[in-house]
Amino acid sequence: MDEPYWLDRTRGYIDLAMHHEAWCELDNLPPEKRASPEAQEMRIIIRLDQQDTEEALSLSLLLCDAHPDNHAGFIQGAYCLHQLGRTDEAIDHLQSGPETLLDEPVYFYNLACYELALGKPQAALTWLRQSIEMDRAFRARALTDPDLVAMRDSI
């Protein structure tokens, strides 16, 4: 299925680092689209690109509250917490998401990054192997990820 034009346009602006234009694109949407999980996630991505992790976290928590079955709020929120040095909270937040997150390789990949940051390489390797088993592309990603450099030889 093709994505809505506004989502393509917003992503295009984000890719070009035209954050103001991307935000305006979202502001100009009808209210029901503006409140959609996709639009809310784009706002989080814009704030992360602008290095405004605190605001991105706030937006992620709002997304979790408004759409608790949507993965993005939990994945992005955990990432924000980790970036803010609150990695224990990041794991708790990610694991508090919907059960359907267990179907997502990025869930396990992110857990691997967070566990390694907490000095738990064996747990990290277990999570990483799970993500790679689900999607082989995560192996290549892990080999170049600075968050996983300490375990590169085990990948």
C-alpha positions as CSV (number, residue, x, y, z in Angstrom):
1,M,0.0,0.0,0.0
2,D,1.3,3.5,-0.8
3,E,1.8,5.9,2.0
4,P,-0.2,9.1,2.1
5,Y,1.3,12.0,0.2
6,W,1.8,14.1,3.3
7,L,3.9,11.3,4.9
8,D,6.1,11.1,1.8
9,R,6.5,14.9,1.8
10,T,7.2,15.1,5.5
11,R,9.9,12.3,5.2
12,G,11.3,14.1,2.2
13,Y,11.7,17.3,4.2
14,I,13.2,15.4,7.1
15,D,15.7,13.7,4.7
16,L,16.7,17.1,3.5
17,A,17.0,18.5,7.0
18,M,14.2,20.9,6.3
19,H,12.8,20.5,9.7
20,H,10.7,23.7,9.7
21,E,9.0,22.7,6.5
22,A,8.4,19.1,7.8
23,W,6.8,20.5,10.9
24,C,4.6,22.9,8.9
25,E,3.5,20.0,6.7
26,L,2.3,18.2,9.8
27,D,0.7,21.4,11.2
28,N,-1.3,21.8,8.0
29,L,-2.9,18.4,8.2
30,P,-6.6,18.0,9.2
31,P,-6.9,17.4,12.9
32,E,-7.6,13.6,12.6
33,K,-4.4,13.1,10.5
34,R,-2.4,15.5,12.7
35,A,-3.2,13.2,15.7
36,S,-2.3,10.0,13.8
37,P,0.5,7.9,15.2
38,E,2.4,8.4,11.9
39,A,2.3,12.2,12.2
40,Q,3.2,12.0,15.9
41,E,6.2,9.8,15.1
42,M,7.4,12.3,12.4
43,R,7.4,15.0,15.0
44,I,9.6,12.8,17.3
45,I,12.0,12.2,14.4
46,I,12.2,15.9,13.7
47,R,13.1,16.7,17.3
48,L,15.6,13.9,17.4
49,D,17.2,15.2,14.2
50,Q,17.3,18.6,15.9
51,Q,19.1,17.1,18.9
52,D,16.1,18.0,21.1
53,T,16.0,14.7,22.9
54,E,14.0,16.0,25.9
55,E,11.2,17.2,23.6
56,A,11.4,14.0,21.5
57,L,10.9,12.0,24.8
58,S,7.9,14.1,25.7
59,L,6.4,13.5,22.3
60,S,7.1,9.8,22.6
61,L,5.3,9.6,25.9
62,L,2.3,11.4,24.4
63,L,2.3,8.9,21.5
64,C,2.4,6.0,24.0
65,D,-0.6,7.4,25.9
66,A,-2.6,8.2,22.8
67,H,-1.8,5.0,20.9
68,P,-0.6,2.4,23.4
69,D,-0.7,-0.3,20.7
70,N,1.6,1.6,18.4
71,H,5.3,0.5,18.6
72,A,6.8,3.9,17.7
73,G,6.2,5.6,21.0
74,F,7.9,2.8,22.9
75,I,10.9,2.4,20.5
76,Q,11.5,6.1,20.2
77,G,10.9,6.8,23.8
78,A,13.3,4.1,24.9
79,Y,15.9,5.5,22.5
80,C,15.4,9.0,24.0
81,L,15.8,7.7,27.5
82,H,19.0,5.9,26.5
83,Q,20.4,9.0,24.9
84,L,19.7,10.9,28.1
85,G,21.7,8.4,30.1
86,R,18.7,6.7,31.5
87,T,19.3,3.3,30.0
88,D,17.7,1.3,32.8
89,E,14.5,3.3,32.3
90,A,14.9,2.8,28.5
91,I,14.7,-1.0,28.9
92,D,11.7,-0.7,31.3
93,H,9.9,1.6,28.9
94,L,10.6,-0.6,25.8
95,Q,9.5,-3.7,27.7
96,S,6.3,-1.9,28.8
97,G,5.1,-1.7,25.2
98,P,2.5,-3.8,23.5
99,E,3.1,-7.5,23.2
100,T,3.3,-7.2,19.4
101,L,6.7,-5.6,19.9
102,L,8.0,-9.1,20.3
103,D,7.4,-9.6,16.6
104,E,9.8,-6.7,15.8
105,P,13.6,-7.4,15.3
106,V,14.3,-3.7,16.2
107,Y,12.9,-4.4,19.7
108,F,15.5,-7.0,20.4
109,Y,18.2,-5.1,18.6
110,N,17.6,-2.0,20.8
111,L,17.6,-4.2,23.9
112,A,21.0,-5.5,22.9
113,C,22.3,-1.9,22.6
114,Y,20.9,-1.0,26.0
115,E,22.2,-4.1,27.8
116,L,25.6,-3.7,26.4
117,A,25.6,0.0,27.6
118,L,24.8,-1.3,31.1
119,G,27.8,-3.7,31.0
120,K,25.8,-6.9,30.3
121,P,27.4,-8.3,27.2
122,Q,25.9,-11.8,27.5
123,A,22.4,-10.4,27.7
124,A,23.2,-8.1,24.8
125,L,24.4,-11.0,22.7
126,T,21.3,-13.0,23.4
127,W,19.0,-10.1,22.3
128,L,21.2,-9.4,19.2
129,R,21.1,-13.0,18.1
130,Q,17.3,-12.9,18.4
131,S,17.1,-9.8,16.2
132,I,19.4,-11.3,13.6
133,E,17.4,-14.5,13.6
134,M,14.3,-12.5,12.8
135,D,16.0,-10.4,10.1
136,R,19.5,-11.0,8.8
137,A,19.9,-7.4,7.9
138,F,20.4,-6.6,11.6
139,R,23.8,-8.4,11.5
140,A,25.2,-5.9,8.9
141,R,23.7,-3.1,11.0
142,A,25.3,-4.4,14.2
143,L,28.7,-4.7,12.6
144,T,28.8,-1.0,11.9
145,D,26.9,0.3,15.0
146,P,29.1,2.2,17.4
147,D,26.8,1.1,20.3
148,L,27.8,-2.5,19.7
149,V,31.6,-2.0,19.0
150,A,32.5,-3.8,22.2
151,M,30.9,-7.1,21.0
152,R,31.8,-6.9,17.3
153,D,33.9,-10.0,17.4
154,S,31.0,-12.0,18.8
155,I,28.6,-11.0,16.0
